[in-house]
């Protein structure tokens, strides 16, 4: 067991390692707030039928739309509008229109991913997010103020989904089963962003209509779309804080765990209270996990960093392993009662 001097030295080493972990997490140390911020609504109405998105915007229905239930019942829907993108490098994919329940569950959407047009539709060959999408290459190659408005028509039918660009069919996918069978009529409709504000798009949309059999629905003219003067904008970097990314999850978890093993060992050696049971080990793991979570939140203050609170779990586990290892080593090295008598 370390004496007071050794324990104090371990605490200093633990503090130094903690500072090093924080600096590495925030590197290259470019300050830039990436958390929630209240902004003016980035959507404006120009004339009776044109929406312009110049920044993060909220343009969505407050609840389900009547035409969705009618489209499901009749198994027929035509979506049409003119569009012009402000930039050919928008990602996300950035939503032009969507009928969804957030970023990962939808009936359909039209979106931009770089220069390509994506149409996701929930159908028998897709997941709940409508992937894999119908993809049309190069649609947004010409973007910006000088680009011409282009016309899009998407036809949803029981046996086929068809995409027409400027009056010409550019994609056609036959359906083995009606896509409408899996649609949810409770989803909301949004323009220029996801319904939860997570995938904003910049550009112009004009003449948006939805046709179900002989009925035509114009969400803008009917006043279906809510557009508040301002709203809370949560950047994608901040949303990642509470989203689990399965890509490279095992590798990143292993790295975070390995980094916190020595920290847990130093924390164990630097304890002021000398309890040796599992509650003491769990206390070390909990403190380390809370420190890891604080570091992840701190990443929001630095540009280029990708926070995730899920990393706090392997942080705590790594610290627990370090504490258990040192606990076992110091226990085995402790003198037995007989040894103490002999000395």
Secondary structure, DSSP 8 states (H G I E B T S, - for coil): ---HHHHHHHHHHHHHHHHHHHHHHHTT--B---S-EEEE--EEEETTTEEEE-SS---B-SS--HHHHHHHHHTEEEEEEEEEES-TT--S-EEEEEEESSTT-EEEEEEEETTEEEEEE--TTS-TT--S-EEETTTTSS-STTS--EEEEEEEESSEEEEEETTEEEEEEE-SS-GGGG--TT-EEEESS-TTS-S---EEEEEEEEEETTEEE-HHHHT--B--SEEEE--HHHHGGG----TTHHHHHHHHHHHHHHHHHHHHHT-SS---SHHHHHHHHHHHHHHHHHHHHHGGGBTT----TTHHHHHHHHHHHHHHHHHHHHHHHS--HHHHHH-
